[in-house]
């Protein structure tokens, strides 16, 4: 029986501690769900609820449960209630437990909220939730308040008994009741968070039972970190075939080095960097966990499956011009621990002024971005004539493509990066020119390779320019899906614009971190071809990884599609002119010098980008006779000048 303590905490001035905003349930990680307030424990200390029936059955560590007890002290149990208030090792409960915050909750204070719970739905699936919103601690103290939530989501759509657990935290100001060795809610036997079968298998979040670790004032605080989510304060645990995540740990720090000399002492920790850990298996889907770094640049993955290799990828925070980077393979033993797996992000290296990657896409920092579907020509102007030029594209030390470059006209060398099916991410492009008599060239710079898609007129392959494409993300296949915020680090630095617009070829592209995604496309006057009442079309839900390539989306815009839609430029390029050549067939010689070479291709690219108002020979530009001038014409001209196609027009 809890002893009665008449601490001075009851008389402590409210001004002694500055409460963080306790307020709106929707303000951060906690979700406001209908049904969560249907039942209440009232203003109590230690008492559990009556047994509450779930709207679905769950398989938890091999035992099927249809009901649950809600315990005031930050947990739910199966088979029997739990009134214990001082937290202890979760395997010592002798009963299965799920504990988002096992600590001495006391809701009798005037300023404390009460514990509420009930059946609900989440992402269109049946669910059960418990809210501990603005709750105080023993004894009747309300000078510090905690707000946290448990959601159990039915995932029988995957397999019978499967479910997801969400631990959501908006505010953690206290860690201990004053009957558990605490002083004004701090110190003593601090709270634990996690789950257990009550016998021999459990997972406790890092910081459990560590004084100060869970508090908002700590970089390791529950509201300042996450698991399986990019929302701080949210921790997602999928339970499949009765197995909840337990096991190994990988941790480290993410640094940024704006000078580009990785590993130097001056590198600074990056806050808000998205980090993913992917377990490499010989299966179609590589399971990945996701988190973000805290203010110290720290990340931690817990509950990882062992006896295999992991790859860790870090994405730069919002607004950063640094590039992504991956390390691995890292072998993690069963229940193993890998510490200090630090990653330093450096800026991408831009092409030198005399090198052009023929692509309409660049990052905010100027790095060329190419489609994995089409590849891109590469042109280098050099004072070297009669040389031998080659290019090599690598990623992580693996050669993705290589080839020779054709010299035409003298001193200008052109090569073509081929389509790269199944490849995405940052890569390194090296160009070397062996020059007669010396003066060899050797340039290395970065490019991004993007998975891509297109929006077409229904029933055709005619592109729709200027369609708005919007990227949505969820933490589970069933949702709920939300728009990825513009600039979000869940998108690679290659393109962090959302929503975006399709270019003249109906083209869009994103490269994203692990998660569940779908894309919506819409344009004024257009509808879903299969549902005229819906002014947009959407893809199916994609689980990433693996990356998804060559997405095709269709809109019905009424009447016969036109091939002369007004071109809309890609992000980060000037608005191009809307006029197009009127020639019935282009020969590629847009500067009227009697030759077709990389200079003509460069002029076409400048015209597309709006940097050139017209051509000396405008009829030569539309080499594929499509009625429009775009990047396809540029690629054809380069292929012709390199000898890959015999004649123009094509």
MISEFI-742658 format. One line per 3 residues: their letters; for each residue x, y, z of C-alpha. Coordinates in nm, 2 decimals. Last residue first. Layout:
BEGIN
A> X/Y/Z; ...;
This chain:
BEGIN
XXX> 1.42/1.06/-8.68; 1.51/1.38/-8.85; 1.81/1.33/-8.86;
XXX> 2.04/1.04/-8.95; 2.24/0.74/-8.85; 2.19/0.71/-8.48;
XXX> 2.46/0.64/-8.22; 2.73/0.84/-8.41; 2.81/1.07/-8.12;
XXX> 2.67/1.37/-8.31; 2.35/1.17/-8.36; 2.32/1.08/-8.00;
XXX> 2.38/1.44/-7.90; 2.11/1.56/-8.13; 1.87/1.29/-8.00;
XXX> 1.93/1.39/-7.64; 1.86/1.76/-7.71; 1.54/1.67/-7.90;
XXX> 1.42/1.46/-7.60; 1.50/1.76/-7.37; 1.22/1.96/-7.53;
XXX> 1.11/2.13/-7.85; 0.75/2.07/-7.95; 0.55/1.97/-8.26;
XXX> 0.67/1.61/-8.21; 0.88/1.61/-8.53; 1.16/1.41/-8.36;
XXX> 1.42/1.67/-8.46; 1.22/1.97/-8.35; 1.53/2.20/-8.34;
XXX> 1.62/2.25/-8.71; 1.32/2.47/-8.81; 1.45/2.74/-8.59;
XXX> 1.76/2.81/-8.79; 1.92/3.10/-8.62; 1.74/2.99/-8.31;
XXX> 1.51/3.18/-8.07; 1.47/3.34/-7.72; 1.77/3.17/-7.55;
XXX> 1.79/3.15/-7.17; 1.44/3.02/-7.13; 1.55/2.68/-7.00;
XXX> 1.42/2.50/-7.32; 1.61/2.75/-7.54; 1.93/2.69/-7.34;
XXX> 1.89/2.32/-7.39; 1.84/2.37/-7.76; 2.16/2.58/-7.77;
XXX> 2.36/2.31/-7.59; 2.24/2.05/-7.83; 2.35/2.26/-8.13;
XXX> 2.69/2.31/-7.97; 2.70/1.93/-7.91; 2.71/1.87/-8.29;
XXX> 2.52/1.90/-8.61; 2.72/2.09/-8.87; 2.64/2.33/-9.15;
XXX> 2.68/2.64/-8.94; 2.30/2.71/-8.93; 2.29/2.75/-8.55;
XXX> 1.99/2.51/-8.51; 2.15/2.23/-8.72; 1.94/1.95/-8.57;
XXX> 1.78/1.84/-8.90; 1.43/1.94/-8.79; 1.11/1.82/-8.96;
XXX> 0.79/2.01/-9.04; 0.95/2.33/-8.92; 0.72/2.56/-8.71;
XXX> 0.96/2.60/-8.42; 0.79/2.64/-8.08; 0.67/2.95/-7.89;
XXX> 0.59/2.92/-7.53; 0.91/3.08/-7.41; 1.07/2.91/-7.11;
XXX> 1.00/3.01/-6.74; 1.34/3.01/-6.56; 1.46/2.69/-6.40;
XXX> 1.46/2.59/-6.03; 1.15/2.36/-6.05; 1.08/2.22/-6.39;
XXX> 0.94/2.45/-6.65; 0.58/2.45/-6.78; 0.55/2.41/-7.16;
XXX> 0.22/2.52/-7.30; 0.05/2.21/-7.42; 0.13/2.16/-7.79;
XXX> 0.08/1.78/-7.82; -0.29/1.83/-7.76; -0.51/1.56/-7.61;
XXX> -0.84/1.49/-7.78; -1.14/1.60/-7.59; -1.15/1.63/-7.21;
XXX> -0.86/1.65/-6.96; -0.87/1.28/-6.85; -0.57/1.23/-6.63;
XXX> -0.32/0.94/-6.63; -0.03/0.84/-6.41; 0.27/0.63/-6.50;
XXX> 0.53/0.55/-6.24; 0.86/0.46/-6.41; 1.06/0.36/-6.10;
XXX> 0.98/0.28/-5.74; 1.26/0.25/-5.48; 1.28/-0.06/-5.27;
XXX> 1.24/0.07/-5.01; 0.99/0.23/-4.98; 0.64/0.07/-4.96;
XXX> 0.42/0.21/-5.23; 0.05/0.28/-5.19; -0.14/0.28/-5.52;
XXX> -0.11/0.59/-5.73; -0.36/0.88/-5.73; -0.57/1.07/-5.98;
XXX> -0.73/1.41/-5.94; -1.05/1.60/-6.00; -1.27/1.31/-5.88;
XXX> -1.63/1.32/-6.01; -1.52/1.18/-6.35; -1.41/0.86/-6.18;
XXX> -1.21/0.61/-6.40; -1.03/0.87/-6.60; -0.96/1.08/-6.29;
XXX> -1.04/1.44/-6.38; -0.89/1.73/-6.57; -1.00/2.09/-6.61;
XXX> -0.74/2.23/-6.37; -0.46/1.98/-6.32; -0.42/1.70/-6.08;
XXX> -0.17/1.43/-5.98; -0.15/1.25/-5.64; 0.14/1.04/-5.53;
XXX> 0.15/0.76/-5.27; 0.40/0.68/-5.00; 0.48/0.43/-4.72;
XXX> 0.81/0.47/-4.54; 1.19/0.47/-4.59; 1.35/0.78/-4.72;
XXX> 1.27/0.94/-5.05; 1.39/1.01/-5.40; 1.14/1.23/-5.59;
XXX> 1.07/1.28/-5.96; 0.82/1.43/-6.20; 0.79/1.42/-6.58;
XXX> 0.50/1.53/-6.80; 0.76/1.59/-7.08; 0.72/1.96/-7.07;
XXX> 0.78/1.95/-6.69; 0.55/1.82/-6.42; 0.49/2.06/-6.13;
XXX> 0.58/2.01/-5.76; 0.39/1.98/-5.44; 0.62/1.94/-5.26;
XXX> 0.97/2.06/-5.35; 1.26/1.88/-5.18; 1.42/1.75/-5.50;
XXX> 1.77/1.61/-5.52; 1.83/1.69/-5.16; 1.65/1.36/-5.07;
XXX> 1.29/1.38/-4.95; 1.23/1.27/-4.59; 1.43/1.58/-4.51;
XXX> 1.11/1.79/-4.56; 1.15/2.10/-4.78; 0.77/2.12/-4.85;
XXX> 0.60/1.91/-4.59; 0.51/1.55/-4.70; 0.13/1.56/-4.74;
XXX> -0.04/1.33/-4.49; -0.15/0.96/-4.52; -0.32/0.79/-4.23;
XXX> -0.22/0.54/-4.33; -0.31/0.18/-4.40; 0.04/0.10/-4.53;
XXX> 0.19/0.23/-4.21; 0.40/0.53/-4.12; 0.24/0.74/-4.38;
XXX> 0.35/0.97/-4.67; 0.20/1.18/-4.94; 0.37/1.34/-5.24;
XXX> 0.18/1.59/-5.45; 0.20/1.63/-5.83; 0.05/1.95/-5.99;
XXX> 0.02/1.90/-6.36; 0.21/2.17/-6.55; 0.29/1.96/-6.86;
XXX> 0.07/1.66/-6.95; 0.26/1.41/-7.16; 0.11/1.23/-7.46;
XXX> 0.15/0.85/-7.40; -0.21/0.79/-7.46; -0.53/0.64/-7.31;
XXX> -0.57/0.92/-7.06; -0.34/1.22/-7.11; -0.01/1.15/-6.94;
XXX> 0.17/1.22/-6.61; 0.51/1.07/-6.58; 0.73/0.91/-6.32;
XXX> 1.08/0.91/-6.18; 1.34/0.75/-5.96; 1.62/1.00/-5.93;
XXX> 1.99/0.98/-5.99; 2.17/1.27/-5.83; 2.50/1.39/-5.97;
XXX> 2.84/1.47/-5.80; 3.17/1.58/-5.94; 3.51/1.45/-6.06;
XXX> 3.73/1.61/-6.33; 4.05/1.48/-6.47; 4.20/1.66/-6.77;
XXX> 4.54/1.60/-6.93; 4.75/1.91/-7.02; 5.02/1.71/-7.20;
XXX> 5.14/1.67/-7.56; 4.85/1.47/-7.68; 4.56/1.50/-7.42;
XXX> 4.43/1.21/-7.22; 4.08/1.33/-7.11; 3.92/1.21/-6.79;
XXX> 3.56/1.26/-6.67; 3.45/1.13/-6.33; 3.09/1.12/-6.22;
XXX> 3.01/1.04/-5.86; 2.66/0.92/-5.75; 2.39/1.04/-5.51;
XXX> 2.07/0.83/-5.50; 1.89/0.59/-5.73; 1.95/0.29/-5.94;
XXX> 1.69/0.03/-6.04; 1.71/0.10/-6.41; 2.01/0.33/-6.50;
XXX> 1.93/0.47/-6.84; 2.26/0.54/-7.02; 2.50/0.82/-6.93;
XXX> 2.59/0.96/-7.28; 2.93/1.10/-7.37; 3.03/1.42/-7.55;
XXX> 3.37/1.58/-7.59; 3.43/1.93/-7.72; 3.79/2.03/-7.82;
XXX> 3.74/1.98/-8.19; 3.37/1.97/-8.28; 3.29/1.69/-8.21;
XXX> 3.51/1.47/-7.99; 3.32/1.15/-7.88; 3.33/1.04/-7.52;
XXX> 3.41/0.68/-7.42; 3.22/0.48/-7.18; 3.13/0.40/-6.82;
XXX> 2.82/0.31/-6.61; 2.73/0.21/-6.26; 3.08/0.13/-6.13;
XXX> 3.06/0.04/-5.76; 3.27/0.24/-5.51; 2.96/0.36/-5.32;
XXX> 2.81/0.49/-5.64; 3.02/0.52/-5.96; 2.98/0.69/-6.30;
XXX> 3.28/0.67/-6.53; 3.36/0.89/-6.82; 3.62/0.86/-7.10;
XXX> 3.80/1.10/-7.32; 4.09/1.04/-7.57; 4.24/1.36/-7.70;
XXX> 4.27/1.51/-8.05; 4.21/1.86/-7.92; 4.26/1.98/-7.56;
XXX> 4.13/2.33/-7.49; 3.83/2.16/-7.34; 3.45/2.17/-7.35;
XXX> 3.29/1.88/-7.17; 2.94/1.75/-7.26; 2.74/1.49/-7.07;
XXX> 2.43/1.33/-7.21; 2.16/1.21/-6.97; 2.00/0.89/-6.83;
XXX> 1.65/0.82/-6.94; 1.48/0.61/-6.68; 1.71/0.68/-6.38;
XXX> 1.63/1.04/-6.44; 1.91/1.29/-6.39; 1.98/1.55/-6.12;
XXX> 2.26/1.80/-6.17; 2.39/1.96/-5.84; 2.30/2.33/-5.83;
XXX> 2.24/2.38/-5.46; 1.87/2.38/-5.49; 1.91/2.06/-5.69;
XXX> 1.92/2.06/-6.07; 1.68/1.93/-6.33; 1.66/2.03/-6.70;
XXX> 1.93/1.77/-6.78; 2.22/1.79/-7.02; 2.51/1.75/-6.78;
XXX> 2.74/2.03/-6.88; 3.11/2.06/-6.81; 3.32/2.37/-6.87;
XXX> 3.21/2.54/-6.55; 3.33/2.26/-6.33; 3.05/2.02/-6.21;
XXX> 2.94/2.08/-5.85; 3.08/1.87/-5.56; 2.80/1.78/-5.31;
XXX> 2.84/1.92/-4.96; 2.96/1.70/-4.68; 2.77/1.47/-4.44;
XXX> 2.96/1.31/-4.16; 2.83/0.97/-4.03; 2.89/0.82/-3.69;
XXX> 2.83/0.46/-3.60; 2.95/0.52/-3.24; 2.79/0.22/-3.09;
XXX> 2.69/-0.12/-3.23; 2.50/-0.34/-2.98; 2.41/-0.70/-3.04;
XXX> 2.09/-0.88/-2.93; 2.15/-1.12/-3.22; 2.47/-1.00/-3.39;
XXX> 2.47/-0.68/-3.60; 2.71/-0.68/-3.90; 2.74/-0.33/-4.05;
XXX> 2.74/-0.32/-4.43; 2.76/-0.03/-4.42; 2.76/0.35/-4.44;
XXX> 2.53/0.57/-4.65; 2.55/0.95/-4.72; 2.31/1.22/-4.82;
XXX> 2.45/1.56/-4.95; 2.48/1.89/-4.77; 2.30/2.20/-4.89;
XXX> 2.09/2.21/-4.57; 1.75/2.38/-4.56; 1.57/2.08/-4.40;
XXX> 1.81/1.84/-4.24; 2.06/1.63/-4.44; 1.97/1.26/-4.51;
XXX> 2.16/0.98/-4.33; 2.17/0.62/-4.45; 2.27/0.33/-4.23;
XXX> 2.31/-0.01/-4.40; 2.26/-0.32/-4.18; 2.40/-0.67/-4.21;
XXX> 2.27/-0.98/-4.04; 2.24/-1.19/-3.73; 2.02/-0.94/-3.55;
XXX> 1.67/-0.80/-3.58; 1.66/-0.45/-3.44; 1.47/-0.35/-3.12;
XXX> 1.66/-0.03/-3.09; 1.78/0.23/-3.33; 1.95/0.54/-3.20;
XXX> 2.04/0.88/-3.34; 2.24/1.17/-3.19; 2.30/1.50/-3.36;
XXX> 2.32/1.67/-3.03; 1.99/1.85/-3.09; 1.82/1.52/-3.18;
XXX> 1.86/1.31/-3.49; 1.57/1.16/-3.67; 1.44/0.80/-3.69;
XXX> 1.35/0.53/-3.94; 1.37/0.15/-3.94; 1.40/-0.05/-4.26;
XXX> 1.29/-0.39/-4.38; 1.44/-0.48/-4.73; 1.15/-0.59/-4.95;
XXX> 1.20/-0.84/-5.24; 1.40/-1.08/-5.01; 1.77/-1.17/-4.99;
XXX> 1.80/-0.96/-4.67; 1.98/-0.64/-4.59; 1.84/-0.48/-4.28;
XXX> 1.79/-0.11/-4.35; 1.87/0.16/-4.09; 1.73/0.50/-4.18;
XXX> 1.84/0.85/-4.05; 1.65/1.18/-4.11; 1.87/1.47/-3.99;
XXX> 1.67/1.70/-3.76; 1.97/1.83/-3.56; 2.31/1.80/-3.72;
XXX> 2.62/1.78/-3.50; 2.90/2.02/-3.63; 3.22/1.92/-3.81;
XXX> 3.52/2.12/-3.69; 3.73/1.82/-3.59; 3.76/1.71/-3.94;
XXX> 3.60/1.38/-4.04; 3.49/1.48/-4.39; 3.67/1.76/-4.56;
XXX> 3.38/1.93/-4.74; 3.40/2.27/-4.58; 3.03/2.25/-4.47;
XXX> 3.11/1.95/-4.25; 2.78/1.82/-4.10; 2.77/1.56/-3.83;
XXX> 2.53/1.27/-3.76; 2.58/1.08/-3.44; 2.58/0.71/-3.34;
XXX> 2.35/0.43/-3.24; 2.27/0.07/-3.34; 2.08/-0.16/-3.10;
XXX> 1.99/-0.52/-3.11; 1.70/-0.73/-2.99; 1.32/-0.67/-2.95;
XXX> 1.06/-0.58/-3.21; 0.72/-0.75/-3.13; 0.66/-1.10/-3.24;
XXX> 0.30/-1.24/-3.23; 0.29/-1.31/-3.60; 0.38/-0.95/-3.67;
XXX> 0.39/-0.67/-3.41; 0.48/-0.33/-3.56; 0.63/-0.08/-3.31;
XXX> 0.60/0.29/-3.38; 0.75/0.56/-3.16; 0.62/0.92/-3.19;
XXX> 0.77/1.21/-2.99; 0.94/1.38/-3.28; 0.75/1.30/-3.60;
XXX> 0.98/1.13/-3.86; 0.86/0.79/-3.76; 0.97/0.43/-3.70;
XXX> 1.13/0.55/-3.38; 1.13/0.90/-3.24; 1.33/1.16/-3.05;
XXX> 1.28/1.50/-2.88; 0.95/1.42/-2.71; 1.09/1.12/-2.53;
XXX> 1.39/1.31/-2.40; 1.74/1.22/-2.51; 1.83/1.58/-2.57;
XXX> 1.71/1.64/-2.21; 1.49/1.92/-2.08; 1.18/1.75/-2.22;
XXX> 1.24/1.47/-1.97; 1.30/1.10/-2.06; 1.67/1.09/-1.97;
XXX> 1.65/1.29/-1.64; 1.73/1.00/-1.41; 1.78/0.68/-1.61;
XXX> 1.52/0.41/-1.54; 1.44/0.38/-1.91; 1.67/0.61/-2.11;
XXX> 1.68/0.38/-2.42; 1.33/0.24/-2.47; 1.26/-0.09/-2.30;
XXX> 1.21/-0.41/-2.50; 1.10/-0.73/-2.35; 1.12/-1.11/-2.35;
XXX> 1.16/-1.33/-2.05; 0.85/-1.34/-1.84; 0.61/-1.04/-1.85;
XXX> 0.56/-1.07/-2.23; 0.71/-0.72/-2.23; 0.67/-0.37/-2.35;
XXX> 0.85/-0.03/-2.34; 0.89/0.28/-2.14; 1.04/0.31/-1.79;
XXX> 0.99/0.59/-1.54; 1.26/0.70/-1.29; 1.32/0.53/-0.96;
XXX> 1.45/0.84/-0.76; 1.51/1.16/-0.95; 1.24/1.41/-1.03;
XXX> 0.87/1.46/-0.96; 0.92/1.72/-0.68; 1.18/1.49/-0.52;
XXX> 1.16/1.12/-0.62; 1.23/0.81/-0.42; 0.93/0.62/-0.55;
XXX> 0.67/0.76/-0.31; 0.74/1.11/-0.46; 0.63/1.00/-0.80;
XXX> 0.90/0.99/-1.07; 0.97/1.12/-1.42; 0.82/1.47/-1.45;
XXX> 0.80/1.72/-1.73; 0.72/1.50/-2.03; 0.52/1.67/-2.30;
XXX> 0.37/1.57/-2.64; 0.45/1.20/-2.64; 0.30/0.93/-2.87;
XXX> 0.37/0.55/-2.83; 0.21/0.38/-3.12; 0.17/0.00/-3.13;
XXX> 0.09/-0.18/-3.45; -0.11/-0.50/-3.48; -0.11/-0.86/-3.62;
XXX> -0.37/-1.10/-3.49; -0.46/-1.25/-3.83; -0.22/-1.14/-4.10;
XXX> -0.15/-0.83/-4.29; -0.51/-0.70/-4.31; -0.53/-0.82/-3.95;
XXX> -0.34/-0.50/-3.87; -0.55/-0.37/-3.58; -0.40/-0.05/-3.43;
XXX> -0.30/-0.01/-3.07; -0.27/0.35/-2.98; -0.10/0.47/-2.65;
XXX> -0.07/0.83/-2.55; 0.14/1.08/-2.36; 0.10/1.42/-2.19;
XXX> 0.29/1.48/-1.87; 0.24/1.76/-1.61; 0.45/1.94/-1.36;
XXX> 0.31/2.16/-1.08; 0.02/1.92/-1.06; 0.10/1.71/-0.76;
XXX> -0.17/1.49/-0.61; 0.11/1.29/-0.43; 0.20/1.14/-0.66;
XXX> 0.23/1.26/-1.02; 0.03/1.48/-1.26; -0.15/1.41/-1.59;
XXX> -0.18/1.66/-1.87; -0.31/1.40/-2.11; -0.27/1.03/-2.04;
XXX> -0.48/0.91/-2.33; -0.55/0.55/-2.41; -0.63/0.42/-2.75;
XXX> -0.78/0.11/-2.92; -0.79/0.07/-3.30; -1.00/-0.06/-3.59;
XXX> -0.84/0.04/-3.92; -0.92/0.34/-4.15; -0.59/0.50/-4.07;
XXX> -0.68/0.49/-3.70; -1.02/0.38/-3.56; -1.16/0.40/-3.21;
XXX> -1.22/0.19/-2.90; -1.18/0.37/-2.57; -0.96/0.54/-2.32;
XXX> -0.93/0.83/-2.07; -0.68/0.90/-1.80; -0.76/1.22/-1.61;
XXX> -0.63/1.58/-1.64; -0.43/1.74/-1.36; -0.46/2.10/-1.25;
XXX> -0.67/2.02/-0.94; -0.45/1.74/-0.84; -0.61/1.39/-0.81;
XXX> -0.46/1.26/-1.13; -0.17/1.07/-0.98; 0.06/0.89/-1.23;
XXX> 0.35/0.70/-1.06; 0.56/0.59/-1.36; 0.54/0.33/-1.64;
XXX> 0.53/0.56/-1.95; 0.44/0.40/-2.29; 0.39/0.07/-2.11;
XXX> 0.26/-0.23/-2.29; 0.24/-0.53/-2.05; 0.21/-0.91/-2.05;
XXX> 0.19/-1.05/-1.70; 0.45/-1.17/-1.45; 0.55/-0.80/-1.41;
XXX> 0.92/-0.88/-1.37; 0.99/-0.87/-1.75; 0.92/-0.50/-1.74;
XXX> 1.21/-0.42/-1.51; 1.06/-0.20/-1.24; 0.86/0.12/-1.21;
XXX> 0.72/0.23/-0.87; 0.34/0.26/-0.90; 0.22/-0.10/-0.90;
XXX> -0.16/-0.12/-0.96; -0.14/-0.38/-1.24; -0.46/-0.54/-1.39;
XXX> -0.48/-0.91/-1.50; -0.49/-1.11/-1.82; -0.34/-0.84/-2.04;
XXX> -0.18/-0.52/-1.91; -0.20/-0.15/-2.00; 0.05/0.12/-1.89;
XXX> 0.11/0.47/-1.76; 0.03/0.44/-1.39; -0.35/0.46/-1.42;
XXX> -0.37/0.11/-1.55; -0.60/0.02/-1.84; -0.68/-0.35/-1.84;
XXX> -0.71/-0.52/-2.18; -0.94/-0.75/-2.38; -0.95/-0.98/-2.68;
XXX> -0.60/-1.13/-2.63; -0.44/-1.41/-2.83; -0.11/-1.54/-2.69;
XXX> 0.20/-1.59/-2.91; 0.40/-1.29/-2.79; 0.09/-1.07/-2.84;
XXX> -0.16/-1.19/-3.10; -0.43/-0.94/-3.11; -0.81/-0.98/-3.13;
XXX> -1.04/-0.69/-3.25; -1.29/-0.45/-3.10; -1.11/-0.48/-2.77;
XXX> -1.31/-0.55/-2.45; -1.22/-0.36/-2.14; -1.15/-0.52/-1.80;
XXX> -1.23/-0.27/-1.53; -1.00/0.01/-1.50; -0.69/0.03/-1.28;
XXX> -0.65/0.22/-0.95; -0.31/0.37/-0.88; -0.42/0.73/-0.78;
XXX> -0.75/0.87/-0.89; -0.93/1.16/-1.05; -1.15/0.97/-1.30;
XXX> -1.06/0.65/-1.47; -1.23/0.76/-1.79; -1.42/0.60/-2.07;
XXX> -1.54/0.75/-2.41; -1.25/0.99/-2.43; -1.04/0.80/-2.68;
XXX> -1.36/0.73/-2.89; -1.29/0.99/-3.16; -0.92/1.03/-3.21;
XXX> -0.70/1.34/-3.14; -0.35/1.21/-3.22; -0.05/1.28/-2.99;
XXX> 0.27/1.36/-3.18; 0.25/1.74/-3.18; -0.02/2.01/-3.13;
XXX> -0.31/1.78/-3.19; -0.38/1.73/-2.81; -0.38/2.10/-2.77;
XXX> -0.26/2.23/-2.44; 0.02/2.13/-2.21; 0.24/2.43/-2.31;
XXX> 0.56/2.38/-2.11; 0.52/2.44/-1.75; 0.76/2.69/-1.59;
XXX> 0.85/2.55/-1.25; 0.89/2.75/-0.93; 0.61/2.99/-1.04;
XXX> 0.34/2.74/-0.95; 0.46/2.79/-0.59; 0.52/2.46/-0.41;
XXX> 0.25/2.41/-0.14; 0.16/2.06/-0.26; 0.53/1.99/-0.32;
XXX> 0.59/2.05/0.04; 0.55/1.68/0.09; 0.27/1.53/0.28;
XXX> 0.34/1.17/0.18; 0.08/0.89/0.23; 0.24/0.55/0.20;
XX> 0.14/0.34/-0.10; 0.00/0.00/0.00;
